[in-house]
């Protein structure tokens, strides 16, 4: 073990032990009581320092003290778009922000919000507690298939970040490989580097990991010799459950999923038992239907339980979770993230087609690695497919038939087979993008 990774692990060790002790020492039936009590401690400052909530209290639209779940439900649901338009009113005015963070904007509403540096001390132990589900420790060597936003800046800041990544990361046992270019050649290079680097675990964009595995499946025996602890997908889910099984087979280790957002940081993580475990010590999570009523499957709302420059109170991420487990209405586990409830393809101004419908029409073929729909003008789309060597042109006709079953207007969509799909600046592959 390198000395610096060892020091980093020793520094985290007491905080991680405290985190593990907390979760193992608390009964599930006491979750909501703990959360409401904890929220009350920060609510006293939020209502004084955050203009939006100060106004709610002054107008008697929110209680000064949260004693019951009914009290808590008086808070309005806040979505990303509304927060973006009114970010000053949602920011703590008691002190200056240490930094301003911008979300990736995959929902179409990128948000720039304030942050304090000490917030990390609350959410960072969550990360290592979640990774401990797979026996991953802070000193383990990590290979990361991710975006390289630090290369997109300018001036001195850009070069400081580049030096930190090129020199600093090797010292702590991390290797980062760009996910901007996911061509077969680049993914083969990534496979070579994994073999050479000998990581303990791999993390990457979930869909990029599936593509990496497909291109490098001939290295199955070499990957098995690495004895990886886990491969962790992040930032998005897998297209199909079989993708997880395929990655597990090729790499010879468990495959998990991290659920996070820029605003919440890590929020939940899959456990080897197959479900997502909520990190409920720092996050009160609700599941509601389209009308905001409690539901077993539906929209996810998050309330942060630690001091933040941008406190989250019943904040809607835009995702849908299902098969929830709850203490009263507080979610502590769920089975899957089904996608975004605003993820639609508009056939005309009044007719949305959900992305899952398009997925079902396309992903029935095992030889399609990835797909993307792009548009140059509204309601005029082109479907791009990245395929493997076993894909046959006749499969396009089958795809057209399935699209026609969803809506006959989809039958006229142009379909092209390409080597690479278009990437965002963050290195992600969005299913719907402008040309």
PyMOL commands that set and color helices and strands:
alter all, ss='L'
color gray80, all
select helices_A, chain A and resi 3-25+28-49+51-58+69-72+80-85+117-134+149-152+155-171+184-197+206-215+217-225+241-251+355-362+394-406+408-412
alter helices_A, ss='H'
color red, helices_A
select strands_A, chain A and resi 78-79+99-102+112-115+142-146+174-178+201-205+230-234+254-261+265-270+276-278+283-288+298-304+315-322+325-327+330-334+336-340+344-348+351-354+368-377+380-387+414-417+432-434
alter strands_A, ss='S'
color yellow, strands_A
deselect
rebuild
show_as cartoon
